[in-house]
Amino acid sequence: MGASIDEIAARACVSRQTIYNHYREKETLFIAVVADVTARANAAVFAAFAAFPDRPEKLREDLIAFAVNLNRNCLYNQDGKFLRKLIQSEASRYPHLFEAWREQGPCKIGTALGAIFARLHHQGLLKVPDCDVAARQFTALTNADLQMTTLFGETPTELEIEVAARQGVDMFLRGYGAHTC
């Protein structure tokens, strides 16, 4: 939100009036940008969800591959990094601007991931009393070791993403694996 309308218009190769005709004010433009990037990011996330097998034969390996795919192609790609940086820098000043992002991003994704875990629970592969909590915990566990890297604007290496996925999935399965009492 730090850029002026003149800077935005120059970067877009349009007039200032064109920006105002389409968006009326800078805040409306900002909301449109967040919505567009969130939609692109969600497309990648839901493609990763669709790639998860309906009936996994090797649950641990499938969950690790899923976590790697999700982190590499969704959370730590260009759109994911842009959203994270934007939210970190602007959310405290403009919390109302991120309501749509929360609803269309994390809430929607958490519900879809919870549905995958519900299916795995009904197949007897997991014991999940609360699928929404399990979805948040899975995401937290498979990202925990990557947070410090991204906090400083860096992109995790392939090895870091794989190790984080493996360790997070192993911990997740200790808590929710079907063999657990």
HELIX and SHEET records of a PDB file:
HELIX    1   1 ILE A    5  ALA A   12  1                                   8    
HELIX    2   2 ARG A   16  TYR A   23  1                                   8    
HELIX    3   3 LYS A   26  ALA A   51  1                                  26    
HELIX    4   4 LEU A   59  LEU A   70  1                                  12    
HELIX    5   5 ASN A   71  LEU A   75  3                                   5    
HELIX    6   6 GLN A   78  GLU A   90  1                                  13    
HELIX    7   7 PRO A   95  PHE A   98  5                                   4    
HELIX    8   8 GLU A   99  ARG A  102  1                                   4    
HELIX    9   9 GLU A  103  CYS A  107  3                                   5    
HELIX   10  10 LYS A  108  HIS A  122  1                                  15    
HELIX   11  11 CYS A  131  ASN A  143  1                                  13    
HELIX   12  12 ALA A  144  LEU A  146  5                                   3    
HELIX   13  13 GLN A  147  LEU A  151  1                                   5    
HELIX   14  14 GLU A  158  TYR A  176  1                                  19    
END                                                                             
